[in-house]
Amino acid sequence: MRSKKIFLASPHMMGKELDYVKEAFETNWVAPLGPFVNKLEDLFKEYMGVDGACALASGTAALHLAMKLAGVKKGDYVFCSDLTFSASCNPIIYEGATPVFIDSEPGSYNMSPVALEKAFLKYTPKAVVIVSLYGMPATMDKLVEICKKHNVPVIEDSAESLGSTYKGQKLGTFGEYNVISFNGNKIITTSGGGMLLTKRAEDAKKALFWATQSREPERHYEHKEIGYNYRLSNVCAAIGCGQFEHLDELIKIKQDIFNRYVEGFKDIPEIEMLKEDNDRVSTHWLSIMRLNNSKVKPLEIIEELEKNNIESRPIWKPMHMQPIFKEYPFFNHNESGLSVGEELFQNGLCLPSDTNMTKEEQEEVIGVIKSLF
Ligand SMILES: Cc1ncc(COP(=O)(O)O)c(C=O)c1O
């Protein structure tokens, strides 16, 4: 077994991160506010071309505040992608609302416009959470159009998809409220953190107010609303500012990793790599493999890689299959039988996509997998 572990996706410090952290210390801005927090927000406003940005302690916090901005309250319904990480829908429950899960479409494996239309026939939601998984853009134009038709705001969960585009438009700009994660495994990290991006500057301002304990502008501590301690630390934002300078480089490394997998598995008909079509540019934050009529199952691959000290991971387990969420409504893309998300959960796999991985290490990963076929 190799002694150095190959990770799925680990932090990759690229340049000035430590210099900026030192600067935060030297200027004693070791607080949940400061110049690097402001700078990171400005960088994102410029990059995304939006008016509002609020740097927060996590992507989950950003989703929670997006929920509040959308006015989600007890008794409301909120539609949400079914195939995702639980952080996409937990904030629906925080606000006492009911999630309604929408299946994926074949192809992008993100929210199915067909299933979304079915759900609108039965429910009127307060908001729709559209997730773009693994760097792969959802079919944003169709999904946004359906939501517009029903006059329902979109919350874009692009936690995993910073840098991807759909028909030339950056993910994180399609929704009324948009979420990016800087968790340690994401394409750029602040160790932990997130960003809420809004079309209107006043929405980001309101989010900042809630994120800093809803303190009214008085000399004493005056509170008219429930608040949260959700602000990003200036030390973490310093890491983020250093990482942001290398975003394009990191995207390129992720895409090269994906292309090497495509090349490596091209002679194995049972292996299908999750590719984008002409409308989508994916960062391939994680390279996704799907097994087609294969005797080899994803778990065997995971276990074989594990024996070789290589990390891989199953696809997200759909939310409607989770014990905690199984009572909530779910809309299948298909007429009957297995949903698209369930099928991918059974046959898909997240391959090591660590930007720290060398080409030789990746060849080893490919070799271990190929040995099973
Ligand atoms: C799809 C998705 N949504 C939301 C989140 C939550 O982000 P965070 O971990 O920064 O809270 C994550 C990942 O971590 C995610 O993968």
The ligand as an SDF file (V2000), in Angstrom:
LIG
                    3D

 16 16  0  0  0  0  0  0  0  0999 V2000
  -24.3220   21.0340   -2.4400 C   0  0  0  0  0  0  0  0  0  0  0  0
  -23.8400   21.6320   -1.1590 C   0  0  0  0  0  0  0  0  0  0  0  0
  -24.6040   22.5680   -0.5580 N   0  0  0  0  0  0  0  0  0  0  0  0
  -24.2160   23.1600    0.5740 C   0  0  0  0  0  0  0  0  0  0  0  0
  -23.0140   22.8540    1.1810 C   0  0  0  0  0  0  0  0  0  0  0  0
  -22.6880   23.4920    2.4800 C   0  0  0  0  0  0  0  0  0  0  0  0
  -21.5440   24.2420    2.4850 O   0  0  0  0  0  0  0  0  0  0  0  0
  -20.6950   24.3860    3.8350 P   0  0  0  0  0  0  0  0  0  0  0  0
  -19.9890   23.0890    4.0770 O   0  0  0  0  0  0  0  0  0  0  0  0
  -19.7430   25.5000    3.5190 O   0  0  0  0  0  0  0  0  0  0  0  0
  -21.6340   24.7400    4.9250 O   0  0  0  0  0  0  0  0  0  0  0  0
  -22.1750   21.8970    0.5690 C   0  0  0  0  0  0  0  0  0  0  0  0
  -20.8850   21.4790    1.0650 C   0  0  0  0  0  0  0  0  0  0  0  0
  -20.2180   21.5110    1.8940 O   0  0  0  0  0  0  0  0  0  0  0  0
  -22.6040   21.2590   -0.6080 C   0  0  0  0  0  0  0  0  0  0  0  0
  -21.8670   20.3210   -1.1840 O   0  0  0  0  0  0  0  0  0  0  0  0
  1  2  1  0
  2  3  1  0
  2 15  2  0
  3  4  2  0
  4  5  1  0
  5  6  1  0
  5 12  2  0
  6  7  1  0
  7  8  1  0
  8  9  2  0
  8 10  1  0
  8 11  1  0
 12 13  1  0
 12 15  1  0
 13 14  2  0
 15 16  1  0
M  END
$$$$
